[in-house]
Amino acid sequence: MKLPVVRGIRLLGIRLLVAVVTSTVLFIPLGAQEEAAAATVLRVPQDHPTIQAAIDAAVSGDTVLVSPGTYVERIDYRDKEITVESTDGPATTIIDGNQTAGVVRMVAGAGQTPVLRGFTIRNGFDTAQSMEAGSRGSYPSGHRGRPS
């Protein structure tokens, strides 16, 4: 008589274990799908007339894709962890600051990695420095150092 009881407990334990494992396995992929679905691609000028308008509409994790052209504007990431990327590269996609100040403002918090890729940045200057020789110019995005 003790044998059937032990078998019953053992079966109950296996069923419980299978139910817990199944619930956990199903929960993880659903959570991953929700995160992936949250990222949005915002297109300039198709969805938004300016790069800044697309940045303003974006949330962390989104991508702003910019078509070729010269965009006379200054952009501010507004502390968002987003990617702003040209579709065709720096030879055809230009952000022109119109000599008004810094062209791109990108402030990142701890652990954030905002991205700017595939642009020529021109006609701006570093507002933190005096406007001495070498503080203005054109930079392909990703460039470090003095303007070329």
N, C-alpha and C positions, 0 to 999 in steps of 0.2 A: 504494500500500500504506500510506502514512503516513496517508491520509485515514480509512480505517476505524478505525485505532488512535485517532486524535484524536476521532472520533465516539464510540467506546467510552468514552473517558475523560470526555468531555463528558456522556454519558448517566449514567455512574457518579456524576459530580459532582452532577448534577441530582437523582438518586435519593437521594443522601446528604443533600443540602440539604433535600429534601422530608421525609425521615425525621426529621431534626433539628428542623425547624420543627414538624412534626406532634407530636412528642414534647413539645416545649416548650409548645405551645398546649394540649395535653391535660393537662399537668401543672398549669398555673396554675388552671384551673377546678376541678380536683379538690381542690387545696389550699384554695381559697376555700370550697368546699362543706363541707369538714371543719371549717373555722373557724366557719361559720354554724351547723352542726349542733351545735357544742359549747355554744352558749348555750341555757340552760334557763329556762323560766318556772316559778317556784314560787308557788303560790297560798295566801293566808292568808284564812280558816282551812281551806280545802278540803284542802290538802296538808300544811300545818303549822299547829299550834294558835296560834302566836304569830309576830309579825314577827321577833323575835330568832331563833326556831327556824329560820325560813326563811333568814335571813341566815347563820346557822351552817352550813346545808346548801348555801348558794350558793358558787359559784366566780366569779372575775372574769369579767365578760361576761354574767352571768345577770341576770334581772329578777325581782324579788319584787313580785307584784301583790296588793294588799290590798283586800279587800271592805269596804264601809261598816261602821262600828261605832266604838266607843271602846275602844282598846287601852291598858290600864293597864300600862305597861312602859317601860323605858328600852332604847334600841337602840344597838348598837355595830357599826359596819360591819366591824370587825376588819381594817382596811387592805385591804379588797377593793374593786375597781372594779366595782361593781354599781349597778343602778337599783332603788330602792324606790319604788313608785308606787301611789297609790290608784286604784281603778277608777272612783270616782264623785266625786272631788274633796274639797276641804277642808271643805265644809259638812257632810259626812256621815262623814268619816273622820278620827278624832282619835287622836293619840298623847298619852296623859296620863301625865306623870312622877310623879304622886302626891306631889309636893313633896319627893322624895327627893334629887335632885341634877339634873345636866344630863340632858335627855331624849334627845338624839341626840349620839353621838360619831362623827365622820366625819373620819378622818385620811387624806389622799391623798399618795401618793408622787409623785415627779417624773413628769409625763406622765399621771397618772391623773385621771379625771374621774368620781368617784362622783356619783350623782344621787339626790335626795330630792324627790318631786313629788306635790302634791295632798293635803297633810295640814294639819290644824291641830295645832300642837304647843303643849301647855299644861301648867301646873303643874310647871314645872321651874325651875331657876336655874343660873346660870353658876358652877360650882365654883371658877373662877379668880378671881372677884370676891367682895367681901363682899356680904352680903345686904342692901344698901341699897335704898331705894326705886327702883323701875325695873328691878330685876334679876330679877323674877319676872313671869310673865304668859303670854299666849297669842300664838303666832306662826303665821300661815299659812305653810306651807313656801315658801321663796323670799323671805320678808320680810327686810328688813335694818333694823337699828336697834333702837330701844326697843320693848317690847311695846305693844300697843294696849289 
